[in-house]
Amino acid sequence: MVGGKPLVVCSRTGEPVSVVQTSDKGFKKSTEQGAVWVVDADTGRLLPLDGGAPLIEIVDRGSFYRAIVDTGSEATAPGSEAGSATAARAGNATAAE
């Protein structure tokens, strides 16, 4: 995907739970809607993380994005059997952590 970067999805404790792909548009949409949006590995479409898990925080780290989600309920990335992440509350995105 042109302009896409890895998105490391982490629990509230900072532990990585999944690595998926998103785009600049996905980053912005995640920030605006308070849910993680990822690029589907099979179709290339931008889709919400399965379960529509609300986002705590998402940060652009330059070469990748980092999202913090609450591990209270499960959500998995579209097209990713191993990817799982969860979330609870929406928060403000920051430019740096």
N, C-alpha and C positions, 0 to 999 in steps of 0.2 A: 504494500500500500504506500503510495506516495505521501510523504509527510508524516507517516506513522512512527510511533515510538513504543517501546515496551512500557507497560503499566504494572508496577509492583503493587499488589493489593496486600495490605498489612492489617493485622488485628490491632485493637486498641493498645496492646502492649508493644507494638512495633514488630512483631513476628511476621515475616512474609508467609502468606497463605496461598498466593497464586501469582503467576506472571502471565499477563495477557497483552494484547496489542490495542492501542487506541490511537486516535489522531488528534490534531489540534481542535477540530470540530467536536470530537468526543470529550476532550478536556473541558472545553467551554460549555458544552451541554451538561456535563457532569456538575460543573460549578453552578450553572443556572438552575438546574432541576433538583439538585441535592441527591442524585443517584448516580452510580457508576455506569458509564456508557463505554462499550468496547466494540472493536471491529471483529465481526464474526469471521473465524478462520476459513470457513467453507464458502461463504458468499461475498465477503468483503463489505457487507452492510454494517452500518452503525446500529447497535442494539443495546438495550439496557442489560446489565449483568443479570442473569437469570434470577428471578425472585424480586427484581426491582429494589434491591437493598439500598436504603437511604445512606448517604455519605456523611462521614464526619468531617473529613478534610481531604483535599487533593492538591498536590504541589508539583509544579514543573521543576524538575531537577536538571534541566538542560538536555542530557542525553536520554532521559527516561522520566516518566511520571511516577509519583508515589501517592497512593490513596490509603487513607485510614478508614476502616470500617469497624463496626461493633460486631463481635462474634456471637451475638445472641441468637441469630437465625441464619440458616444456610442459604447461600446463593452461589451459582456456578456460572462460569463464562460460557456463552454460546459456543458450541463447537469444541469445547475443552472438557474432556472427561476428568482430568486430574485437577483442573482449576476449581477451587472453592473459596468463597469469601462471604462474609456476612455483614450486616449493618443495622443500625438503629436510628440515629439522629443525624439530621443535616447540619452542616456547619459552614463556616466561611472558608473559602479558599485563600491561601496566602501565596505570595510570590516566592518566599523562602522560608525555611523552617528554622 
